[in-house]
Amino acid sequence: MRKFYTLLNTELRLSVRDMNMPIFALCMPAVVVLIIGMVFGDRPAFAGAPYTFLSQSFGALATIAVCAGGLMGLPLVLSDYRNKKILKRFQVTPTSPAILLGVQVAVYTLYALVSLILVYLISALGFGFRLRGSWLIFLGAYLLVTGSIFSIGVLVGGVAKNEKRAGLLASALYFPMLVFSGATLPYEVMPAGLQRVADVMPLTQGIKLLKAASLGLPVKDVVLPLVLMIALMVACVGIALRSFRWE
């Protein structure tokens, strides 16, 4: 565990100095929450809805940092380390692929949790938001969604042959999911055809899970997203560990 915490401390410091994650994982969600709160205020999500637009969007807004860390941060950092031969140096140390990947996941998980707290504080203190469901269930769902999305990033960063290819794959995953999964553009306002496309995206299923948890909806409504998130995480992590390339 000492090796893990030493490497975690180093990677966290490097990430903060880079400033990409502080901007996209912390500042960006906060700005989006402020805009939605000021534009929609306490308006209902739709005609006759018992909850506000912000209440319905809270789970989706909390995934912006998850999307940034899992689909951009993780793949690009791992591919950059491979390109600079840093991973090759790790290969001759006791550091295993599991420790290296685990440290990167831990760094971006910290960003995601800090972002969640920030989004909640702005929503609650600025616009009167209250979680209608159980916090325990919501946090469990949030960690599951985080793990599932991060597993995609670990897979891309672990197997991409070079930084350019990792960047292309990361961008192809990040931008469509950020826009069309419901993280920024509400899923409910999309045309039916676009909703069917969005349903294929893992983040869309994750947001449905978080929305149900935050609004206190019945568990039976989210069995499919729950199963898909777990299956995705297990499959991606397994493939990433088996096919990890040091160089």
C-alpha positions, 0 to 999 in steps of 0.5 A: 500500500505504501507504493500505491500512496506514494505514487498517488501523491505524485500523480495528484500533484502533477494533475493539479499543476497541469490544470486541465482537470481542475478546469474541466472537472471542477470549474465546468460543472460549477458553471453549468449548475449556475447557468441552469439554476439562474435560467430555470430557477425553481421551474418544474421539469415539465408540466405537472412535474413534482420536482424542479428542472435542477432536481431532475438534472442533478445526477446528470450534472454530477457526471460531467467530471466523471466524463472528463476524467474517465474519457479524456484524463485517463486515456491521455495520461496513460498514452502520454506516459507510454509515449514518453517511455515513462511506463517502460521505466515502471516496467522494471520496478515492482509497480504492476499494471494493476497498481498503476491503473488503480492510482490513475483511477483514484486520482480521477475519482477524487476529482469526481467526488470533489465535483459532486460536493461542489455541484451539490453545494451550489445547487443546495445553497444557491437554488434550494435543491434537496435530494428526494431519494436516499443519499446512500443509494445515490452515492452507491450509484454514483460510484458505480457509474464512475467505475464504469466510465473510468473502466472505458478510459482505462481500456482506451489508455491501456491498449492504444498504441500511441498518443494520437490514437488515444486522443482520437478514441478519447475524443470520439467517446467524450464529446458525443457522450457529454452532449447526447447522454444527458450530461449537458443537453437534457435527455427528455428534450431530445427527439425520439430518434436521438434518444434511441441513439443516446440509449446506446451510450453507457453514460446515458444509462448511468445518468438514468440510474443517478436520476432515479436515485436522486428523485427516489424513483422505484428501483425496478425502473433502473434494473437494466442500467444497473446490469449494464454498468456492472457488465461494462465495468467488469468487461473493460477492466478485465480486457485492460489488465490482460492487454495492457502495454508498457510500450 
